[in-house]
């Protein structure tokens, strides 16, 4: 017996994860090594897993590894029976054909998906003969970023079984000298104390983690399935006020610039806070907490402004004021009163924030604009390109704009482009119990400007990465790399010019941290230059359009192929023994949720903090669905809910309830109907609690379904499926009281209050009893006491339909209906001659198929296991059917 998905997880910079979890008597991971070499903040990590098939028959063995989103995979190979199979990096377009062939055979082809806040998961598999072995080896590269005065290597170990030969080896070599190094994390406990060895000598440090099999089972976060925890290696290098740390070879250089002991620059900062209706609940509460904490940290010589916005703009004060005690107390009172309401006018809010900064120039100060929003612009100017143009015109390179996107409803690419065009960065804030700490943590990174107008000059060099920076903050670092002209090291002269408070400063002295390396480091420095160049070209490509955009994209592609980097423009073709499917590794962009079997390069879309219905499947929120297994019928698609914590792989949502919890019920449909007289049906997806393949099943007819029934109240929600193949709901009715209900269709909203009937097609806020309803473009927001639902208006082939998504689950556990369902759990128990899954202790025959997920705007196609509705739900579908909605 083997689990549907088993993984050995590698977290952060070093993240180790092994292979599928079988019965331990089937095969075992007899060796698992993680070796990371960090040279001048550039980490090259090699993960090697050796697995033996202990069975008398051939077995398919999977290899799962999680790596940092900022990393580029550069090498993958398998060794089987003395034969080496190397992955090949190709342009994504060239890899499409092999990808399509893999999908057509029903094999996993989308091999990388975003996992949580910082990770991507790589996975592949290979068939290993009886009593044979396989070695997997994956290499990835990443430039560590300095934040808040330190670098961090996070190692999460979850091998899913104790490993006899488990080792983590970290070697750090820093030319500037290592100032300190610490080992923290859940695995750095007393039980593991003698498994960790740390050595630090001047410029070098070594960390070894060699737990025994017994230790892997007995530590605080361990058990029979081995370790499940993390190590965090924290360090920094020596700093001074000089030019910094420069490494150079015959052809390339890399310069790390982070001077210390500089006076802080007073700042002018305007906070722009989204208070639209989608910020309801925990998000607005955490924003208030974070904002008050940030206000407490302002220095008295700082000046600040505070704006909140929905469809209107609300000023605390119309001009910037000094951060004295009286003003701060007043601002904190204002912050405590921020409440959610209305739509989202991002354009007007950002322009007003920029106006306030432009109207308050102060010599010797630094200006910063910070936007926090959780959604797309829905009122005022909603054209994204015009918003970008307006913001660029008003800011005019005078100060940076930082955009914080709260959750997964936000259009992150829109925010990222707007930030990059205005010398800032975008950061996603994850809906979790620590969201307020994420917000304050970001502010701490930009709280202390030390230099403005930083210009990096390199005489005798070309092909430079970014050399102009609007601000340098305490605790951060500026990194520049380039090529040395004609390999003339003697004529290479670096210099930095910047402004400190109100005076110009020049950094040009040569010191012991400027190092001319030998030939062994030439390749290393060149790869740092290539990594930085590709990263920055990808950012530049996002900002451009037309021929200029295409030229930048082509250069990024050329370098990705030359240095074998798996980037959003390239894919790695994983070669295997003859007769097996070819896998294709694709790196998703931020916000994508790539899962196996998706159309090539197509994102699943954004997670929503709700139970969402899509296409035609229901995605309940947590746990398995109670009730006895029954015979064939119709079904739903269950997705795990977005719990307080990072999103799980493949766009699934996590599984805890409470405020801020999200659930996704995803409607889908079967791509084609062969016979013209085929019966009407809709296909539903039922997602799982882990990264395994979702289940899917069909529902026939335009039936009425019970969506949400609250037994302790009079409120209930029902939906009527449409009569269009592959559609969704044509009507959704919210019953408030016996003589009050709200009917929603694609044309508008009808309210029946006794004998009185009113129709609404605009965006006015409606209140009926305890229920409030507001329509915003293609969605209808419904709030009722402690629960909230959004109804999406989707479209396919010109036909519109509805799909409901529960964004805030009622606290009452007795609530029933499709939106209250819990996710599926299964184990794969047989692969040939037919696939069988164990669901609720019953073996169920399934076939591999596809379905479309309509809970996401892009409507991606997903691979799934097709079975009867009753088998998926283990209860009769009649339990969810209503005769009248």
C-alpha positions in Angstrom: 0.0 0.0 0.0 1.3 3.5 -0.8 -0.1 6.9 0.1 -1.5 9.0 -2.6 1.2 11.6 -2.1 4.2 11.2 0.1 7.0 13.6 0.3 10.3 14.4 2.0 10.2 18.1 2.4 13.0 20.6 1.8 12.2 24.0 3.2 13.9 27.4 2.6 17.3 27.6 1.2 18.1 24.0 2.1 15.1 22.0 2.2 15.2 18.3 2.2 12.5 16.0 1.1 12.7 12.6 -0.1 10.5 10.2 -2.0 7.0 8.8 -1.9 5.9 7.1 1.3 5.4 3.5 0.7 4.9 0.7 3.2 8.4 0.6 4.7 8.8 -3.0 3.7 8.4 -2.1 0.0 11.5 0.0 -0.3 13.4 2.4 1.8 15.4 5.6 1.5 18.7 4.2 2.8 20.6 7.5 2.2 19.6 11.1 2.1 22.1 13.9 1.9 21.8 17.7 1.6 25.0 19.5 0.8 24.9 23.2 0.5 27.9 25.4 -0.2 27.5 29.2 0.4 30.2 31.3 -1.2 29.8 35.1 -0.9 26.0 34.6 -0.2 25.5 32.5 -3.3 24.3 29.0 -2.3 24.6 25.9 -4.4 22.6 23.1 -2.9 22.7 19.4 -4.0 20.1 17.0 -2.7 20.9 13.3 -3.1 18.4 10.6 -2.3 19.2 6.9 -2.7 16.3 4.5 -2.6 16.2 0.7 -2.8 13.2 -1.3 -4.0 12.8 -4.2 -1.5 9.9 -5.8 -3.4 9.9 -8.8 -5.7 8.2 -6.8 -8.4 9.0 -3.5 -10.1 7.8 -0.4 -8.3 7.3 3.3 -9.3 9.3 5.4 -6.9 8.7 9.1 -6.6 11.1 11.9 -5.7 9.7 15.1 -4.2 11.7 18.1 -3.2 10.7 21.5 -2.1 13.1 24.4 -3.0 13.0 28.2 -2.5 10.9 30.2 -5.0 14.0 32.5 -5.5 16.1 29.5 -6.5 16.8 28.3 -10.1 17.1 24.5 -10.6 20.2 24.0 -12.7 20.7 20.2 -12.7 18.8 17.0 -12.2 19.8 13.4 -12.8 18.9 9.8 -12.0 21.3 6.9 -11.8 19.7 3.4 -12.4 21.7 0.3 -13.0 24.9 2.2 -13.8 23.1 4.3 -16.4 22.8 8.1 -15.8 19.8 10.0 -17.0 20.3 13.8 -17.2 17.6 16.4 -17.4 17.9 18.9 -20.2 16.9 22.6 -20.0 15.0 23.8 -23.0 13.0 26.9 -24.0 9.5 26.4 -22.8 8.1 26.6 -26.3 10.4 23.8 -27.4 9.3 21.7 -24.4 5.6 22.0 -25.2 5.5 19.0 -27.5 7.0 16.7 -25.0 4.7 18.1 -22.3 1.7 17.5 -24.4 2.8 14.0 -25.1 3.1 13.3 -21.4 -0.3 14.7 -20.7 -1.9 12.7 -23.5 -0.6 9.5 -21.9 -2.2 10.5 -18.6 1.2 11.1 -16.9 2.2 13.8 -14.5 3.7 16.6 -16.6 3.5 19.8 -14.6 6.2 19.1 -12.1 6.7 22.3 -10.2 4.0 24.0 -8.1 4.1 26.8 -5.5 3.9 25.5 -1.9 3.3 27.9 0.9 5.0 31.3 1.2 8.5 30.6 -0.1 8.6 27.2 -1.7 8.1 25.4 -4.9 7.8 21.6 -5.1 9.7 19.5 -7.7 8.6 16.0 -8.3 9.2 13.1 -10.7 9.1 9.3 -10.6 10.7 6.3 -12.2 10.1 2.6 -12.3 12.7 0.6 -10.4 13.1 -3.2 -11.0 12.8 -5.7 -8.1 15.6 -5.4 -5.6 17.3 -2.6 -7.6 18.2 0.9 -6.5 17.9 4.4 -7.9 19.8 7.6 -7.0 18.1 11.0 -7.5 20.3 14.2 -7.5 18.9 17.7 -7.8 21.0 20.9 -7.8 19.6 24.4 -7.4 21.2 27.8 -7.0 20.2 31.0 -5.1 21.6 34.3 -4.0 20.7 34.8 -0.4 19.1 38.1 0.5 20.0 40.1 3.5 17.0 41.2 5.6 17.1 42.8 9.0 20.8 42.4 9.3 21.1 38.7 8.6 20.9 35.8 6.1 18.9 32.7 6.8 19.2 29.1 5.6 16.1 27.2 6.6 16.2 23.4 6.5 13.0 21.5 6.9 13.4 17.8 7.3 10.4 15.5 6.8 11.7 12.3 5.3 8.5 10.4 6.2 10.6 7.6 7.5 13.8 7.3 9.5 16.8 7.2 7.2 19.9 5.3 8.3 22.3 7.7 6.5 20.7 11.1 6.8 23.1 14.1 6.6 22.9 17.8 6.2 26.3 19.5 5.5 26.5 23.3 5.2 29.7 25.1 4.3 29.8 28.9 4.4 32.7 30.9 3.0 32.5 34.7 3.3 35.4 36.8 2.1 34.4 39.7 4.4 34.5 37.4 7.4 31.6 35.9 9.3 30.4 38.1 12.1 28.2 35.5 13.8 26.4 32.2 13.1 23.6 30.5 15.0 21.5 27.4 14.5 17.9 27.6 15.5 14.6 25.9 14.7 12.4 23.1 15.9 15.1 20.5 15.3 17.6 22.4 17.3 16.4 21.0 20.6 18.0 19.2 23.5 17.0 15.8 22.0 19.0 16.7 18.8 21.8 18.7 20.5 24.4 16.1 19.9 23.4 15.7 16.2 24.3 19.3 15.4 27.9 20.4 15.1 28.8 24.0 14.4 32.3 25.3 13.7 33.2 29.0 12.9 36.7 30.1 12.0 37.1 33.7 10.7 35.8 33.6 7.1 34.5 30.0 7.2 31.8 28.1 9.0 30.5 24.6 9.0 27.2 23.2 10.2 26.6 19.4 10.3 23.3 17.7 11.2 23.6 14.0 11.5 20.7 12.6 13.5 20.6 8.8 14.3 17.6 6.7 13.4 16.5 6.7 17.0 16.8 10.5 17.2 14.7 10.8 14.0 11.9 9.0 15.9 12.1 10.5 19.4 12.6 14.2 19.1 9.8 16.7 19.8 8.7 16.8 16.2 9.5 13.2 15.3 7.7 9.9 15.2 7.6 6.5 13.5 7.6 8.3 10.2 10.8 10.2 11.0 11.5 13.9 11.5 9.2 16.7 10.8 10.8 20.0 11.7 13.3 22.6 10.6 16.8 24.0 11.3 17.4 27.7 10.7 21.0 28.7 10.1 21.4 32.5 10.7 24.5 34.5 10.0 25.9 37.8 8.9 29.3 39.1 7.7 31.5 41.8 9.0 30.4 45.3 8.0 32.2 48.7 7.9 31.8 52.0 6.2 34.1 51.1 3.2 33.3 50.1 -0.3 32.3 46.7 0.8 33.0 43.1 -0.3 34.2 42.7 -3.9 35.2 39.4 -5.5 36.6 39.5 -9.0 38.1 37.1 -11.5 39.6 37.5 -15.0 36.2 38.0 -16.5 33.6 38.9 -13.9 33.0 40.6 -10.5 30.4 40.6 -7.8 30.1 43.5 -5.3 28.2 43.3 -2.0 27.7 46.8 -0.6 26.2 47.2 2.9 28.0 49.9 4.9 27.2 50.3 8.6 27.7 53.0 11.2 25.9 55.6 9.0 23.5 58.1 10.4 19.8 57.3 9.8 17.9 59.6 7.5 14.6 61.0 8.7 11.8 59.8 6.5 8.5 61.0 5.1 6.1 58.1 4.8 2.5 57.8 3.7 0.5 54.6 4.5 -2.3 53.8 2.1 -4.7 51.2 3.7 -7.4 49.3 1.8 -10.6 49.2 3.9 -12.9 47.8 1.3 -15.4 45.1 2.1 -13.1 42.3 1.2 -10.8 43.3 4.1 -13.6 42.1 6.4 -12.8 40.1 9.5 -9.3 39.1 10.6 -7.6 41.0 7.8 -8.8 44.4 8.9 -8.2 43.5 12.6 -4.6 42.4 11.9 -4.0 45.5 9.8 -5.1 47.8 12.7 -2.8 45.9 15.0 0.2 46.2 12.6 -0.5 49.8 11.8 -0.5 50.8 15.5 2.7 48.9 16.1 4.3 50.7 13.1 3.2 54.1 14.4 4.8 53.3 17.7 8.1 52.7 15.9 8.2 56.1 14.1 11.0 58.4 15.2 10.2 61.9 16.3 12.0 63.4 13.3 9.9 61.4 10.9 6.9 62.9 9.2 3.9 60.7 8.2 0.5 60.6 6.7 -2.3 58.0 6.8 -5.0 57.3 4.2 -7.7 54.7 4.1 -9.7 54.0 1.1 -12.6 52.0 -0.4 -14.6 53.7 -3.1 -13.7 56.9 -1.3 -10.6 58.4 0.3 -10.4 59.0 4.0 -7.6 61.2 5.5 -6.4 61.2 9.0 -4.9 64.5 8.1 -4.6 66.0 4.6 -0.9 66.8 5.0 2.1 65.1 6.5 2.8 65.9 10.1 5.6 65.3 12.6 5.6 62.0 14.5 5.4 63.6 17.9 3.5 62.0 20.8 0.3 64.0 20.2 0.1 63.3 16.5 0.9 59.6 17.0 -1.8 59.2 19.7 -4.3 60.8 17.3 -3.2 58.6 14.4 -3.6 55.5 16.6 -7.1 56.4 17.5 -7.9 56.8 13.8 -6.3 53.4 13.1 -8.4 51.7 15.7 -11.5 53.0 14.0 -10.7 51.6 10.5 -13.6 49.4 9.4 -14.3 47.5 6.2 -16.8 48.8 3.6 -17.3 49.6 0.0 -15.4 49.0 -3.2 -11.7 49.4 -4.1 -10.4 52.6 -5.8 -6.6 51.9 -5.9 -5.8 54.5 -8.5 -7.3 57.5 -6.6 -5.8 56.3 -3.3 -2.2 56.0 -4.6 -2.4 59.3 -6.5 -3.5 61.0 -3.3 -0.7 59.4 -1.3 1.8 60.6 -3.9 0.3 64.1 -3.8 0.9 64.3 -0.1 4.6 63.3 -0.4 5.1 65.7 -3.3 3.6 68.5 -1.3 6.0 67.9 1.6 9.6 68.0 0.4 12.2 68.1 3.2 15.9 68.4 2.5 17.9 65.6 4.0 15.0 63.2 4.3 13.8 60.2 2.4 10.2 59.7 1.2 8.4 56.3 1.0 4.9 55.4 -0.1 3.4 52.1 1.2 0.2 50.6 -0.2 -1.7 47.7 1.4 -4.6 46.1 -0.5 -6.2 42.7 -0.8 -8.0 43.0 -4.1 -8.2 44.4 -7.6 -9.4 47.9 -8.5 -13.2 47.7 -8.7 -14.3 51.3 -8.9 -13.0 54.6 -10.3 -10.2 53.9 -12.7 -10.1 50.2 -13.2 -7.9 49.9 -16.3 -4.6 48.5 -15.0 -2.4 50.0 -17.7 -3.9 53.5 -17.1 -3.4 53.1 -13.3 0.3 52.2 -13.9 0.7 55.2 -16.2 -1.0 57.6 -13.8 1.1 56.4 -10.8 4.4 56.7 -12.8 3.6 60.2 -13.9 2.8 61.4 -10.4 5.7 59.7 -8.6 8.2 60.5 -11.4 11.1 58.6 -9.8 11.1 60.8 -6.7 10.4 58.1 -4.2 9.7 54.3 -4.1 6.3 52.7 -3.9 6.0 49.5 -1.9 2.9 47.4 -2.6 1.7 44.8 0.0 -0.8 42.3 -1.4 -2.9 40.8 1.3 -4.0 37.2 0.5 -4.6 35.5 -2.9 -7.6 37.6 -4.2 -5.2 40.3 -5.1 -3.8 40.7 -8.6 -0.1 40.3 -7.5 1.3 40.9 -11.0 -0.5 44.3 -11.2 1.0 45.3 -7.8 4.5 43.9 -8.7 4.6 45.9 -12.0 3.4 49.1 -10.3 6.1 48.7 -7.6 8.9 47.9 -10.0 8.0 50.8 -12.2 8.4 53.1 -9.2 11.7 51.8 -7.7 10.0 49.6 -5.1 9.1 46.0 -4.5 5.9 44.0 -4.0 5.4 41.6 -1.1 2.6 39.2 -0.6 1.1 39.1 2.9 -0.3 35.7 3.7 -3.6 35.3 5.4 -2.5 33.7 8.6 -2.4 34.2 12.4 0.9 36.1 11.9 -0.2 38.5 9.2 0.3 41.5 11.5 3.8 40.3 12.1 4.4 40.0 8.4 3.3 43.6 7.9 5.4 45.0 10.7 8.3 42.8 9.6 8.2 44.4 6.1 8.0 47.9 7.6 11.1 47.1 9.7 13.0 46.4 6.5 12.4 49.9 5.2 12.2 51.8 8.6 15.7 53.1 8.6 17.1 54.7 5.4 20.8 55.2 5.5 21.5 56.4 2.0 19.6 57.9 -0.9 20.3 58.2 -4.6 22.9 55.4 -4.6 24.9 55.1 -7.8 27.3 52.3 -8.3 30.1 53.1 -10.8 32.6 50.5 -12.3 35.3 51.8 -14.6 36.6 49.0 -16.8 33.4 46.9 -16.6 30.3 46.4 -18.8 27.1 44.2 -18.9 26.3 45.4 -15.4 23.3 44.5 -13.3 21.3 47.3 -11.7 23.5 50.1 -10.6 21.1 52.8 -9.4 19.1 52.5 -6.2 16.8 55.1 -4.7 17.4 54.0 -1.1 19.7 51.8 0.9 18.2 50.7 4.2 19.9 49.5 7.4 20.0 45.7 7.5 19.8 45.3 3.8 22.4 44.9 1.1 23.0 46.1 -2.5 24.5 43.5 -4.9 25.9 44.4 -8.3 27.7 42.0 -10.8 29.2 42.6 -14.2 31.8 41.6 -16.7 35.3 43.1 -16.6 36.2 44.7 -19.9 38.8 42.7 -21.9 39.6 40.8 -18.7 41.7 43.7 -17.5 41.5 43.4 -13.7 44.2 46.1 -13.2 42.0 48.8 -14.8 38.8 47.8 -13.0 37.9 50.5 -10.5 34.7 50.5 -8.4 33.1 53.5 -6.8 29.9 54.3 -5.0 28.3 57.8 -4.8 25.3 58.4 -2.6 23.6 61.0 -0.3 23.8 60.6 3.4 21.3 63.0 5.2 22.0 66.1 3.2 25.6 65.6 2.0 27.1 63.7 -0.8 29.4 60.8 0.1 31.8 58.7 -2.0 32.9 55.2 -1.2 36.1 54.3 -3.2 38.8 53.1 -0.9 40.3 49.7 -1.6 40.6 47.4 1.4 41.2 43.8 2.4 37.7 42.8 1.4 38.4 43.4 -2.3 39.6 40.0 -3.5 41.0 38.8 -6.8 40.2 35.2 -7.0 41.9 32.3 -8.7 40.6 30.5 -11.7 38.6 28.0 -9.5 36.2 30.8 -8.6 35.8 32.2 -12.1 32.8 30.0 -12.9 31.2 30.8 -9.6 31.3 34.6 -10.0 30.1 34.2 -13.6 27.0 32.3 -12.4 26.3 34.9 -9.8 26.3 37.5 -12.6 24.1 35.3 -14.7 21.6 34.6 -11.9 21.3 38.3 -11.0 21.0 39.3 -14.7 18.2 36.8 -15.4 16.3 37.8 -12.3 16.5 41.5 -13.2 15.6 40.9 -16.9 12.5 39.0 -15.8 11.5 42.0 -13.6 12.2 44.4 -16.5 10.2 42.3 -18.9 7.2 42.6 -16.6 7.4 46.4 -16.9 7.8 46.7 -20.7 5.6 46.1 -23.8 6.1 45.7 -27.5 9.4 45.0 -29.2 11.4 46.2 -26.2 9.6 43.6 -24.0 10.4 40.9 -26.5 14.1 41.8 -26.7 14.4 41.7 -22.9 12.6 38.4 -22.8 14.8 36.9 -25.5 18.0 37.9 -23.6 16.7 36.4 -20.4 15.9 33.2 -22.3 19.3 33.1 -23.9 21.1 33.3 -20.5 18.7 30.8 -18.9 19.6 28.3 -21.6 23.3 29.1 -21.5 23.5 28.5 -17.7 20.9 25.8 -17.5 18.6 27.7 -15.2 15.0 26.6 -15.0 13.2 29.9 -15.1 9.6 31.0 -16.1 11.0 31.0 -19.7 12.5 27.6 -19.7 11.6 24.0 -18.8 13.7 21.0 -17.8 12.9 17.8 -19.7 13.5 14.9 -17.4 14.8 11.9 -19.4 14.0 8.4 -18.2 14.7 4.8 -19.3 13.2 3.8 -22.6 9.4 3.1 -22.4 8.7 5.5 -19.6 7.0 8.9 -19.8 9.0 12.0 -20.2 8.4 14.6 -17.4 8.7 18.3 -18.0 9.7 20.7 -15.2 8.1 24.1 -15.4 8.8 27.0 -12.9 5.7 28.9 -12.1 5.5 32.7 -11.6 4.4 34.2 -8.3 0.7 33.6 -7.9 0.5 30.5 -10.2 -0.6 27.2 -8.8 0.8 24.7 -11.2 -0.3 21.1 -10.8 0.1 18.0 -12.8 -1.8 17.8 -16.0 -2.5 21.5 -16.4 -2.3 23.1 -19.9 1.3 24.0 -20.4 2.3 27.0 -18.5 -1.3 27.8 -17.4 -1.7 28.9 -13.8 -4.5 27.5 -11.7 -5.0 31.0 -10.4 -5.4 32.9 -7.2 -6.5 31.3 -3.9 -9.5 32.8 -2.4 -10.1 32.9 1.4 -13.4 31.3 1.0 -15.2 28.1 0.3 -15.4 28.4 -3.4 -17.6 26.6 -5.9 -16.3 26.4 -9.3 -17.4 25.1 -12.6 -19.5 22.6 -11.0 -17.8 20.9 -8.3 -17.9 21.7 -4.7 -14.9 22.2 -2.6 -15.7 21.9 1.0 -13.3 22.9 3.5 -11.8 20.5 6.0 -11.7 16.8 6.8 -13.5 13.9 5.2 -17.2 13.7 4.5 -19.1 11.6 7.0 -21.6 9.0 6.1 -21.6 5.5 4.6 -20.3 4.8 1.1 -23.1 4.5 -1.4 -23.6 3.7 -5.1 -23.1 5.9 -8.2 -24.5 9.4 -8.3 -23.5 12.9 -8.7 -20.8 14.8 -6.9 -18.9 17.8 -5.7 -15.4 19.1 -5.8 -13.9 19.6 -2.3 -10.9 21.8 -1.8 -9.1 22.1 1.5 -9.7 25.4 3.1 -7.3 28.3 3.4 -6.3 28.0 7.0 -4.3 30.5 9.0 -1.0 29.4 7.4 0.7 29.1 4.1 -1.2 27.8 1.1 -0.5 24.2 0.2 0.8 22.9 -3.0 -1.1 22.9 -6.3 -3.4 25.7 -5.3 -5.2 23.7 -2.7 -6.3 25.4 0.4 -5.5 24.4 4.0 -7.9 22.8 6.4 -8.7 24.7 9.5 -11.8 26.6 10.4 -12.3 29.9 12.1 -12.2 33.5 11.0 -10.0 33.9 7.9 -10.5 30.3 7.0 -11.0 29.7 3.3 -12.8 26.9 1.5 -13.0 26.3 -2.2 -15.7 24.4 -4.0 -14.6 24.2 -7.5 -16.9 23.8 -10.5 -15.5 22.0 -13.4 -16.6 20.3 -16.6 -15.6 17.6 -18.9 -13.9 19.1 -22.0 -15.8 17.3 -24.7 -19.0 15.4 -25.3 -18.8 12.9 -28.1 -22.4 12.1 -28.9 -24.8 14.9 -29.9 -27.6 13.4 -27.8 -25.4 12.9 -24.7 -27.2 13.7 -21.4 -26.5 17.0 -19.7 -24.0 16.7 -16.9 -21.5 18.8 -15.0 -18.2 17.5 -13.7 -17.0 18.3 -10.2 -13.6 18.2 -8.5 -13.0 17.0 -5.0 -9.6 18.2 -3.8 -7.6 16.4 -1.2 -5.8 17.6 2.0 -2.4 17.1 0.4 -0.8 17.5 -3.0 -2.3 14.3 -4.4 -4.5 14.1 -7.5 -8.0 15.4 -6.9 -11.1 13.3 -7.3 -13.8 14.1 -9.9 -17.3 12.9 -10.7 -20.3 13.8 -12.8 -23.7 15.3 -11.9 -26.5 15.0 -14.5 -29.4 17.3 -14.9 -30.3 20.9 -13.9 -31.1 19.9 -10.3 -31.4 22.1 -7.2 -28.7 21.8 -4.6 -28.5 22.6 -0.9 -25.5 24.9 -0.5 -25.7 26.1 3.1 -28.3 25.4 5.8 -28.0 26.8 9.3 -30.2 24.7 11.6 -30.0 27.2 14.5 -31.1 30.1 12.3 -33.8 30.5 9.7 -31.2 31.3 7.0 -30.4 28.8 4.2 -28.8 29.0 0.7 -29.8 26.9 -2.3 -28.6 26.9 -5.9 -30.1 25.7 -9.2 -27.8 24.2 -11.8 -28.2 25.5 -15.3 -29.1 23.5 -18.4 -25.9 24.2 -20.2 -23.3 21.5 -20.4 -20.3 22.3 -18.4 -21.9 25.4 -16.9 -22.7 26.3 -13.3 -25.6 27.7 -11.3 -28.3 29.8 -13.0 -29.9 30.9 -9.7 -28.9 31.1 -6.1 -31.5 31.9 -3.5 -30.7 33.1 0.0 -33.6 32.5 2.5 -33.4 34.9 5.4 -36.8 34.2 6.9 -39.9 32.3 5.6 -41.2 35.5 3.9 -37.8 37.0 3.0 -35.4 35.8 0.4 -32.8 37.1 -2.0 -32.5 35.7 -5.5 -29.3 36.1 -7.5 -28.9 35.4 -11.2 -26.4 36.7 -13.8 -28.6 39.6 -14.6 -29.0 41.0 -11.1 -30.5 40.6 -7.6 -34.2 40.3 -6.7 -35.3 40.9 -3.1 -38.6 39.4 -1.9 -39.8 40.8 1.4 -43.3 39.6 2.0 -45.4 40.8 -0.9 -42.9 43.4 -1.9 -40.5 42.6 -4.7 -37.6 44.8 -5.8 -34.9 44.3 -8.5 -31.4 45.6 -8.3 -28.7 45.7 -11.0 -26.3 48.3 -9.6 -23.7 48.3 -6.9 -25.8 49.6 -4.0 -25.5 47.9 -0.6 -28.6 46.0 0.2 -29.7 45.0 3.7 -32.3 42.3 4.3 -32.7 41.3 8.0 -29.2 40.2 9.1 -28.0 39.8 5.5 -26.1 42.4 3.5 -25.5 42.1 -0.2 -23.4 44.2 -2.6 -22.5 43.5 -6.3 -19.1 44.4 -7.6 -18.6 43.8 -11.3 -18.4 40.0 -11.7 -19.0 39.1 -8.1 -21.7 39.5 -5.4 -20.6 39.8 -1.8 -23.0 38.3 0.8 -22.5 38.8 4.6 -24.6 37.2 7.3 -23.5 37.6 10.9 -20.4 35.3 11.2 -20.4 34.0 7.7 -19.5 35.5 4.3 -19.9 34.3 0.8 -19.0 35.6 -2.6 -20.9 34.6 -5.7 -18.8 34.7 -8.9 -20.2 35.4 -12.3 -18.3 33.2 -14.7 -18.6 32.8 -18.5 -17.9 30.1 -21.0 -18.6 30.3 -24.8 -20.7 33.4 -24.2 -22.9 31.8 -21.5 -22.7 33.3 -18.0 -23.3 31.3 -14.8 -22.8 31.6 -11.1 -20.6 30.0 -8.6 -20.6 30.5 -4.8 -17.5 30.6 -2.6 -17.7 30.6 1.2 -15.1 33.0 2.5 -15.8 32.9 6.1 -17.2 29.7 7.6 -19.9 29.9 10.2 -18.7 29.1 13.7 -21.6 26.7 14.3 -20.4 23.2 13.5 -24.0 22.0 12.8 -24.2 23.8 9.5 -24.9 21.5 6.6 -24.8 21.7 2.8 -22.3 21.6 0.0 -20.4 24.7 1.2 -20.0 23.0 4.6 -18.4 19.8 3.2 -14.9 18.6 4.1 -12.1 17.5 1.8 -11.4 14.0 0.7 -8.7 11.6 2.0 -7.6 8.5 0.1 -4.8 6.1 -0.4 -3.7 4.5 -3.7 -3.8 0.8 -3.2 -3.6 -0.7 -6.7 -2.2 0.6 -10.0 -2.6 -2.4 -12.4 -4.7 -3.7 -14.2 -7.0 -0.8 -13.0 -6.3 1.9 -10.4 -8.0 1.5 -7.0 -8.2 4.0 -4.2 -9.0 3.3 -0.6 -11.6 5.8 0.4 -13.3 5.5 3.8 -11.9 2.0 4.1 -13.5 0.9 0.8 -11.5 0.0 -2.4 -12.9 2.1 -5.2 -12.0 1.6 -8.9 -11.1 4.9 -10.7 -9.9 6.1 -14.1 -7.7 9.0 -14.9 -9.5 12.0 -16.5 -9.6 15.8 -16.5 -11.9 18.5 -15.3 -12.0 22.3 -15.5 -11.9 24.4 -12.3 -14.3 27.4 -12.6 -13.7 28.7 -9.1 -10.6 30.4 -10.6 -10.9 33.1 -13.2 -8.5 31.4 -15.6 -10.5 28.1 -15.5 -7.5 25.7 -15.6 -7.8 22.1 -16.6 -6.8 19.6 -13.9 -5.9 15.9 -14.0 -8.2 13.9 -11.6 -9.4 10.4 -10.6 -12.9 9.9 -12.0 -15.3 7.9 -9.9 -19.0 7.9 -8.9 -20.4 10.8 -6.8 -21.4 8.5 -4.0 -17.9 6.9 -3.9 -16.4 10.4 -3.7 -18.9 11.7 -1.1 -19.6 8.5 0.7 -23.2 9.6 1.1 -26.2 9.8 -1.3 -26.3 12.8 -3.6 -30.0 13.1 -2.7 -28.8 14.4 0.7 -27.8 17.6 -1.2 -30.7 17.9 -3.6 -33.7 20.1 -3.0 -37.0 20.0 -4.9 -37.4 23.8 -4.7 -34.6 26.3 -4.2 
